């Protein structure tokens, strides 16, 4: 084969690799030569917390309404505070003026998973509870990406220095991965959603696999829900790809023994993080970004529904 023909074939191969990525997923060849496709994940807000202030009159009116409303279970009732659950325990409501004044924060919060509420229940909650609140806004949003794929053999890492923990199942495979700490402004979980549903609620998921990447945003980070995981990578590295045996051994060790990262100097961490990205044919966060972009307007309409005058999204 001539040099010109070799260059032409190389360019064709490059274009083919570029085309392997599409809005519906990645197509990548494994060592066996077979192709697999990771479908685009389902995306939703999985948890919301709205806080605001009740003035004296609103607190009295809301308390009176809640005390007779059959869809609400009210307890811990005093003149300056109450707690309640509504809509078959799907919504948690708490008002505490004394604590709010002493901590200089808003005095009422409402917590719920919008995926568990019907359209009518959302309207009821907005009109009968949240409408009483002034100066209201979000202090927590959870973004959930659901993959019908087995993510146990994917390697997840961050460009930033964040605390990471991995928990393994009885089969020795990873079942849950955490990034950050629970009380931080951003906390990321990657876990086997199918097993979690089976263990906690005895619900059988029909899909062969269901894994969730969940990004919990609090306080100021809620304003960046559409740009909150640029430092995250969910990779499928081929540790045998580097030419040097030393690099192969180091990457294999770092992938399988998370604690070894702490023993590396800064320049070595930088080197091997970049190398792991280079030898990975898949980074699922690219697919997550596309899914977020495709659903951004619809998700923003959901946020606007809770924060503005009543208008349900379509």
ABEGO torsion letter per residue (X at the ends): XBAAAAAAAAAAAAAAAAAABBAAEBBBBBAAGBBBBBBBBBBBBABBBBBBBBBAAAAAAAAAAAAABAABBBBGBBAABBBBBBGGGABBBBBBAAAAAAAGBBABBBBBBAAABBAAAAAAAAAAAAAABBGBBBABBBBBBBBBBBAAABBBBBABBBBBBBBBBAAGBBABBBBEBAABABBBBBBBAAAAAAAAAGBBBABABBBBBBBBBBEAAAAAAABAAAABBBBBBBAAABABAAAAAAAAAAAABAAAAAABBAAAAAAAAAAAAAABABBAAAAAAAAAAAAAAAAAAAAAAAABBBBBBX
